[in-house]
Amino acid sequence: MNQTLKKSLSMYTAMLYGVLALAVALAIIYFIAEQNVFGLIMLGAIVMIAVVAVIGIMAFRKTLHDKVLNDSVAIANREMQYMQHWDFPFALLKTDGRVFWWNETFLELFRTQLTEPSEEVRAETLLGTLKYPEEGGSLTTEISLAGRTYRMILTQESIFEAESGELSELLYSVSLLDITKEKTLALENENIRPIVALIYIDNYDQALGSMEETRRPLLEAMVYKRLNDLTAHVNGILTRMEKDRLFLVFPHEALERLKETKFKVLEDVRKINIGNRLPVTLSIGIGVAERLEDSHTYARAAVDLALGRGGDQAVLKNGEKTTFYGGKSGGVEKTNRVRARLIAHALREVIADADQVLVMGHANPDLDCFGAALGMAHTIASFEKKVNIVLNEPHPAIDILYERVMEEREYAAQIITGVQAEALSGEKTLLIVVDVNRPSIVAHPPLLDLNKNIVVIDHHRTSVDHISSAVVSYVEPYASSASEMVTELIQYMTERTHLKPLETDALFAGIALDTKNFTVKTGIRTFEAAAFLRRNGADSLRVRQLFKNDIKEYRAKAQIVSKAEIIHQQMALSHWDGRETSNALALAAAAADELLDIRGVEASFVLTEMPNVINVSARSLGDINVQVIMESIGGGGHLTIAGAQLGETTMEEALEKLNQAIQDFLENNK
């Protein structure tokens, strides 16, 4: 008998007993009060009626109990018969995992393992490892059986005693619903879902302009032949939007084929050489989303990211996940300054609208960062705008330059801390970020949230977590340094340049630092910027003074170089403890530069142990993309100069992590 019936019957019985007890009590009271024969007769009659009623109630209870029990058994039998012919497999399990009852469909599915219901069979033998639900609950999972996919619903069941209504036993029921067709249709729908790709030719005009005019149509035809081959490979549709921009749509099922080739089309196009002095490179952005319009939005964000990283690569954006392919070559240098002139014009407008300007670089500033900030501050001051440079504390890498700056009263008043800059932030404040585009490593991150008018000027490749809220973003990975970019902007932002020797020396030092004294990543515009600074008072001897180290630091750098080992036949690796050295990071970077002078070394890595963090300085001559290696361990940078910080780790763990990243890079670029 179930609990509900038992409670109902008990309630009705109690009510009858109560009524009888009340009647007897009233009869006794009446008899005592009247003390006559009629009262005695009434009392006797009521007592007899009560006895008969009690006997009747007991008989009624037994009859009702037997009926309910018989009905329950009949219902259970009918349910068992009904479940026996269900069109989906169903079984009952003991709490110890033994299967003790199953229907015909379940038997048909496991006929080779099941014979008689009396045989003890473990559920794990049939269904694999099971996770049982909590009391009164159920769990749903998907399993594969006999080449089909089932949705398995495991539910806890309760059995009660017929007599007492108390819980007798816990069981588990297993239902297997065949969803093979549902999964097949879902997969087919997924495979035909359209994906959008945007393909940009990075240097269309430059490549065509580098060859004879009569051969230009042939180069163009060969590039589009490679792109048409790609379209055929993915069963897509290719449309030309502009002379150097194309729109590709292809089904989702071709995406895996495309990833397996590691976007070989990038290399195929780059290898085309029919007299063009500049190689043709592509930037490809692919967006993966449920809706077509979202896929297009992701593709635009992806191609912008590819361009911001220097081009010659493909970026796949699937929701929040971003994957990079290619990027083996450096950014293609643009010999014209059209964009620099446009950015300078935009900068003049946003500066004119601002009440005051803050210039901020990255944490642990170097000469390029500080030099670019000084040059930008000079230009802003020429517009008669209040300007401040955000610098929390002078870093050892800029000690000598900082001392020269603080000797000049004008600059000493301009340099403020991040906390002081917070008080100056607001609606009419312009924040200019130089030499960095990642919000996590700027000198004072809260300023990015306090100011809505932000300008970014940087030469590092754009990272996934870049500053996306900038009103003006001037990120050019082909540029040698932020100082070079600022030097160009100065020429277009002011009609007459009145740079002081301190400012020209700082900008020149920034260029010299990031180009390793004009030997790495140096283009035509780099020399033009250096020549402009030289004409306006930069002195190479004064600049050289900014790079000097004391004897202790020089010995530390020599120690780093002496401990270096050659790995993978073309890379130099060294590590050291820099916790007791104030200028440890700058020394590590300088040592990594010197390791590139070793014959046969194409890339170098120096790990520096600092309090609570391991810093990695990576350098390359260009054939090995150290940016990709550093990104795989949480860092960034660009093709030839990159770095990373590994927190909460030991030197041994950091070395292992770096070695794995290098190994993965080499395997992916065979």
Backbone hydrogen bonds, N-H to C=O, Kabsch-Sander energy under -0.5 kcal/mol:
donor,donor_aa,acceptor,acceptor_aa,energy
6,K,2,N,-2.1
7,K,3,Q,-2.4
8,S,4,T,-2.2
9,L,5,L,-2.7
10,S,6,K,-2.2
11,M,7,K,-1.9
12,Y,8,S,-2.2
13,T,9,L,-2.3
14,A,10,S,-2.3
15,M,11,M,-1.8
16,L,12,Y,-2.0
17,Y,13,T,-2.6
18,G,14,A,-2.0
19,V,15,M,-2.2
20,L,16,L,-2.4
21,A,17,Y,-2.5
22,L,18,G,-2.0
23,A,19,V,-2.1
24,V,20,L,-2.7
25,A,21,A,-2.1
26,L,22,L,-2.4
27,A,23,A,-2.3
28,I,24,V,-2.4
29,I,25,A,-2.1
30,Y,26,L,-2.4
31,F,27,A,-2.6
32,I,28,I,-2.5
33,A,29,I,-2.1
34,E,30,Y,-2.5
35,Q,31,F,-2.5
40,L,36,N,-1.6
41,I,37,V,-2.6
42,M,38,F,-2.5
43,L,39,G,-2.4
44,G,40,L,-2.3
45,A,41,I,-2.6
46,I,42,M,-2.4
47,V,43,L,-2.3
48,M,44,G,-2.4
49,I,45,A,-2.6
50,A,46,I,-2.5
51,V,47,V,-2.3
52,V,48,M,-2.7
53,A,49,I,-2.7
54,V,50,A,-2.6
55,I,51,V,-2.4
56,G,52,V,-2.5
57,I,53,A,-3.0
58,M,54,V,-2.4
59,A,55,I,-2.1
60,F,56,G,-3.0
61,R,57,I,-2.9
62,K,58,M,-2.2
63,T,59,A,-2.5
64,L,60,F,-3.1
65,H,61,R,-2.9
66,D,62,K,-2.7
67,K,63,T,-2.4
68,V,64,L,-3.0
69,L,65,H,-2.7
70,N,66,D,-2.8
71,D,67,K,-3.2
72,S,68,V,-3.0
73,V,69,L,-2.6
74,A,70,N,-2.7
75,I,71,D,-3.1
76,A,72,S,-3.0
77,N,73,V,-2.7
78,R,74,A,-2.7
79,E,75,I,-3.0
80,M,76,A,-2.7
81,Q,77,N,-2.5
82,Y,78,R,-2.7
83,M,79,E,-3.2
84,Q,80,M,-1.8
85,H,81,Q,-0.7
85,H,82,Y,-1.0
86,W,83,M,-1.5
91,A,174,V,-1.8
92,L,101,W,-2.8
93,L,172,Y,-3.3
94,K,98,R,-2.9
97,G,94,K,-1.9
99,V,121,V,-3.2
100,F,92,L,-1.8
100,F,98,R,-0.6
101,W,92,L,-1.2
103,N,90,F,-2.3
104,E,84,Q,-1.5
107,L,103,N,-2.2
108,E,104,E,-2.4
109,L,105,T,-1.7
110,F,106,F,-1.8
111,R,108,E,-0.7
113,Q,110,F,-1.1
114,L,110,F,-2.1
119,E,116,E,-1.5
121,V,99,V,-0.6
121,V,119,E,-0.6
123,A,97,G,-3.1
125,T,122,R,-0.7
126,L,122,R,-0.8
126,L,123,A,-0.7
127,L,123,A,-3.3
128,G,124,E,-1.7
132,Y,130,L,-0.6
137,G,134,E,-2.5
139,L,154,L,-2.2
141,T,152,M,-2.3
143,I,150,Y,-2.4
145,L,148,R,-2.6
148,R,145,L,-2.0
150,Y,143,I,-3.2
151,R,177,L,-3.0
152,M,141,T,-3.0
152,M,150,Y,-0.7
153,I,151,R,-0.5
153,I,175,S,-2.6
154,L,139,L,-2.8
154,L,152,M,-0.6
155,T,153,I,-0.6
155,T,173,S,-2.4
156,Q,137,G,-2.1
157,E,171,L,-3.3
159,I,169,E,-2.7
161,E,166,E,-3.3
165,G,161,E,-1.2
168,S,159,I,-3.4
169,E,159,I,-1.8
171,L,157,E,-2.6
172,Y,93,L,-2.1
173,S,155,T,-2.9
174,V,91,A,-2.9
175,S,153,I,-2.1
176,L,89,P,-2.4
177,L,151,R,-2.3
177,L,175,S,-0.6
178,D,176,L,-0.6
179,I,149,T,-2.3
179,I,177,L,-0.6
180,T,149,T,-0.6
183,K,179,I,-2.8
184,T,180,T,-2.6
185,L,181,K,-2.7
186,A,182,E,-2.1
187,L,183,K,-2.6
188,E,184,T,-2.6
189,N,185,L,-2.6
190,E,186,A,-2.3
191,N,187,L,-2.6
192,I,188,E,-1.7
193,R,189,N,-0.5
193,R,190,E,-0.7
195,I,250,F,-2.5
196,V,287,G,-1.0
197,A,248,L,-3.0
198,L,285,G,-2.9
199,I,246,L,-2.4
200,Y,198,L,-0.5
200,Y,283,S,-3.0
201,I,244,D,-2.8
202,D,200,Y,-0.8
202,D,281,T,-2.0
203,N,281,T,-0.6
204,Y,201,I,-0.9
207,A,203,N,-2.7
208,L,204,Y,-2.1
209,G,205,D,-2.4
210,S,206,Q,-0.7
210,S,207,A,-0.8
211,M,208,L,-1.3
215,R,212,E,-1.1
216,R,212,E,-0.6
216,R,213,E,-0.9
219,L,215,R,-1.8
220,E,216,R,-2.4
221,A,217,P,-2.4
222,M,218,L,-2.2
223,V,219,L,-2.2
224,Y,220,E,-2.2
225,K,221,A,-1.7
226,R,222,M,-1.8
227,L,223,V,-1.8
228,N,224,Y,-2.3
229,D,225,K,-2.0
230,L,226,R,-1.9
231,T,227,L,-2.1
232,A,228,N,-2.3
233,H,229,D,-2.0
234,V,230,L,-1.5
235,N,232,A,-0.8
236,G,231,T,-2.5
237,I,249,V,-2.6
239,T,247,F,-2.9
241,M,239,T,-0.7
241,M,245,R,-1.9
242,E,245,R,-1.9
245,R,242,E,-0.9
246,L,199,I,-2.9
247,F,239,T,-3.5
248,L,197,A,-3.1
249,V,237,I,-2.1
250,F,195,I,-1.9
252,H,193,R,-1.5
253,E,191,N,-2.2
254,A,251,P,-1.5
255,L,252,H,-1.9
258,L,254,A,-1.9
259,K,255,L,-2.4
260,E,256,E,-2.2
261,T,257,R,-1.3
262,K,259,K,-1.2
263,F,258,L,-1.5
266,L,263,F,-1.8
268,D,264,K,-2.4
269,V,265,V,-2.4
270,R,266,L,-1.9
271,K,267,E,-1.8
272,I,269,V,-1.2
277,R,210,S,-0.8
280,V,269,V,-0.5
283,S,200,Y,-2.7
284,I,313,Q,-2.2
285,G,198,L,-2.6
286,I,315,V,-2.6
287,G,196,V,-2.3
288,V,317,K,-2.5
289,A,287,G,-0.5
295,S,291,R,-2.1
296,H,292,L,-2.0
297,T,293,E,-2.0
298,Y,294,D,-2.6
299,A,295,S,-2.2
300,R,296,H,-2.1
301,A,297,T,-2.0
302,A,298,Y,-2.5
303,V,299,A,-2.5
304,D,300,R,-2.0
305,L,301,A,-1.8
306,A,302,A,-2.2
307,L,303,V,-2.4
308,G,304,D,-2.4
309,R,305,L,-0.9
310,G,307,L,-1.6
311,G,306,A,-2.6
313,Q,282,L,-1.1
314,A,325,Y,-2.6
315,V,284,I,-2.9
316,L,323,T,-3.0
317,K,286,I,-3.1
317,K,315,V,-0.6
318,N,316,L,-0.6
318,N,321,K,-3.0
319,G,288,V,-0.7
319,G,317,K,-0.6
321,K,318,N,-1.9
323,T,316,L,-2.7
325,Y,314,A,-2.6
327,G,312,D,-2.4
332,V,310,G,-0.7
333,E,331,G,-0.5
335,T,333,E,-0.7
341,R,337,R,-2.2
342,L,338,V,-2.1
343,I,339,R,-3.0
344,A,340,A,-2.2
345,H,341,R,-1.9
346,A,342,L,-2.3
347,L,343,I,-2.7
348,R,344,A,-2.1
349,E,345,H,-1.5
350,V,346,A,-2.1
351,I,347,L,-2.4
352,A,348,R,-2.0
353,D,349,E,-1.4
354,A,350,V,-0.6
354,A,351,I,-0.9
355,D,428,K,-3.0
356,Q,428,K,-1.1
357,V,386,K,-2.6
358,L,430,L,-3.1
359,V,388,N,-2.8
360,M,432,I,-2.9
361,G,390,V,-0.6
363,A,441,I,-2.6
370,F,366,D,-2.6
371,G,367,L,-2.5
372,A,368,D,-2.3
373,A,369,C,-1.9
374,L,370,F,-2.2
375,G,371,G,-2.4
376,M,372,A,-2.4
377,A,373,A,-2.3
378,H,374,L,-2.1
379,T,375,G,-1.7
380,I,376,M,-2.3
381,A,377,A,-2.3
382,S,378,H,-1.3
383,F,380,I,-1.6
384,E,381,A,-1.8
385,K,380,I,-1.1
386,K,355,D,-0.7
388,N,357,V,-2.0
389,I,414,Q,-1.6
390,V,359,V,-3.0
390,V,388,N,-0.5
391,L,389,I,-0.7
391,L,416,I,-3.1
398,I,395,H,-2.3
399,D,396,P,-1.2
402,Y,398,I,-3.2
403,E,399,D,-2.3
404,R,400,I,-1.7
405,V,401,L,-2.3
406,M,402,Y,-2.6
407,E,403,E,-0.9
408,E,405,V,-1.6
409,R,407,E,-0.6
412,A,408,E,-2.2
413,A,409,R,-1.5
414,Q,410,E,-0.7
414,Q,411,Y,-0.6
415,I,411,Y,-1.5
416,I,389,I,-2.6
416,I,414,Q,-0.5
421,A,417,T,-1.9
422,E,418,G,-1.5
423,A,419,V,-1.0
424,L,420,Q,-0.6
424,L,421,A,-0.7
425,S,421,A,-0.7
425,S,422,E,-0.9
429,T,426,G,-1.3
430,L,356,Q,-2.4
431,L,453,N,-2.8
432,I,358,L,-3.3
432,I,430,L,-0.6
433,V,431,L,-0.6
433,V,455,V,-3.6
434,V,360,M,-2.4
434,V,432,I,-0.5
435,D,457,I,-2.3
441,I,438,R,-1.3
442,V,439,P,-0.8
443,A,361,G,-2.4
447,L,444,H,-1.8
448,L,445,P,-1.9
449,D,445,P,-0.6
449,D,446,P,-0.9
450,L,446,P,-1.4
451,N,447,L,-1.2
453,N,429,T,-0.6
454,I,452,K,-0.9
455,V,431,L,-2.7
456,V,472,V,-2.5
457,I,433,V,-2.9
458,D,474,Y,-2.2
461,R,637,G,-1.0
462,T,308,G,-1.6
466,H,463,S,-0.9
466,H,464,V,-0.6
467,I,437,N,-2.2
468,S,466,H,-1.0
471,V,454,I,-2.3
472,V,454,I,-1.3
474,Y,456,V,-3.4
474,Y,472,V,-0.5
475,V,473,S,-0.6
476,E,458,D,-2.0
476,E,474,Y,-0.6
479,A,476,E,-1.6
485,M,481,S,-1.5
486,V,482,A,-2.6
487,T,483,S,-2.2
488,E,484,E,-1.9
489,L,485,M,-2.1
490,I,486,V,-2.5
491,Q,487,T,-1.2
492,Y,488,E,-0.9
492,Y,489,L,-0.7
493,M,489,L,-2.0
494,T,490,I,-1.5
498,H,496,R,-0.5
504,T,500,K,-2.4
505,D,501,P,-2.5
506,A,502,L,-2.0
507,L,503,E,-2.3
508,F,504,T,-2.4
509,A,505,D,-2.6
510,G,506,A,-1.9
511,I,507,L,-2.0
512,A,508,F,-2.6
513,L,509,A,-2.4
514,D,510,G,-1.9
515,T,511,I,-1.5
516,K,513,L,-1.0
517,N,512,A,-3.1
519,T,515,T,-2.8
520,V,515,T,-2.4
523,G,521,K,-0.6
527,F,523,G,-1.7
528,E,524,I,-2.1
529,A,525,R,-2.3
530,A,526,T,-2.2
531,A,527,F,-2.7
532,F,528,E,-2.2
533,L,529,A,-2.2
534,R,530,A,-2.5
535,R,531,A,-2.4
536,N,532,F,-1.2
537,G,534,R,-1.3
538,A,533,L,-2.5
543,V,539,D,-2.3
544,R,540,S,-2.0
545,Q,541,L,-1.2
546,L,542,R,-0.8
546,L,543,V,-1.0
547,F,544,R,-1.4
548,K,545,Q,-1.1
554,Y,550,D,-2.2
555,R,551,I,-2.2
556,A,552,K,-1.9
557,K,553,E,-2.3
558,A,554,Y,-2.2
559,Q,555,R,-2.1
560,I,556,A,-1.9
561,V,557,K,-2.0
562,S,558,A,-2.2
563,K,559,Q,-1.5
564,A,561,V,-1.2
565,E,573,L,-2.6
567,I,565,E,-0.6
567,I,571,M,-3.1
570,Q,567,I,-1.2
571,M,567,I,-2.0
572,A,603,A,-2.4
573,L,565,E,-2.9
574,S,605,F,-2.4
576,W,607,L,-2.1
578,G,576,W,-0.8
578,G,609,E,-1.5
581,T,578,G,-1.4
582,S,580,E,-0.5
584,A,581,T,-1.1
587,L,583,N,-2.1
588,A,584,A,-2.4
589,A,585,L,-2.3
590,A,586,A,-2.3
591,A,587,L,-2.6
592,A,588,A,-2.4
593,D,589,A,-1.9
594,E,590,A,-2.1
595,L,591,A,-2.0
596,L,592,A,-0.7
596,L,593,D,-0.9
597,D,594,E,-1.8
598,I,595,L,-1.4
601,V,598,I,-1.9
602,E,570,Q,-3.3
602,E,600,G,-0.6
603,A,570,Q,-1.3
604,S,619,R,-2.6
605,F,572,A,-2.5
606,V,617,S,-2.4
607,L,574,S,-2.5
608,T,615,N,-3.1
609,E,576,W,-2.5
609,E,607,L,-0.5
610,M,608,T,-0.6
610,M,613,V,-2.7
613,V,610,M,-1.7
614,I,646,L,-2.3
615,N,608,T,-2.7
615,N,613,V,-0.5
616,V,644,A,-2.9
617,S,606,V,-2.7
618,A,616,V,-0.5
618,A,642,A,-2.7
619,R,604,S,-2.4
620,S,640,T,-1.9
621,L,602,E,-2.3
625,N,623,D,-0.5
626,V,624,I,-1.2
626,V,639,L,-1.8
629,I,625,N,-1.2
630,M,626,V,-2.5
631,E,627,Q,-2.6
632,S,628,V,-1.4
633,I,630,M,-1.2
634,G,631,E,-1.6
635,G,630,M,-3.3
636,G,643,G,-2.4
638,H,641,I,-3.1
642,A,618,A,-2.3
643,G,636,G,-2.6
644,A,616,V,-1.7
646,L,614,I,-2.9
647,G,645,Q,-0.6
648,E,612,N,-1.2
654,A,650,T,-2.4
655,L,651,M,-2.5
656,E,652,E,-2.0
657,K,653,E,-2.4
658,L,654,A,-2.5
659,N,655,L,-2.6
660,Q,656,E,-2.0
661,A,657,K,-1.9
662,I,658,L,-2.5
663,Q,659,N,-2.4
664,D,660,Q,-2.6
665,F,661,A,-2.1
666,L,662,I,-2.4
667,E,663,Q,-2.2
668,N,664,D,-2.2
669,N,665,F,-0.9
670,K,667,E,-0.9
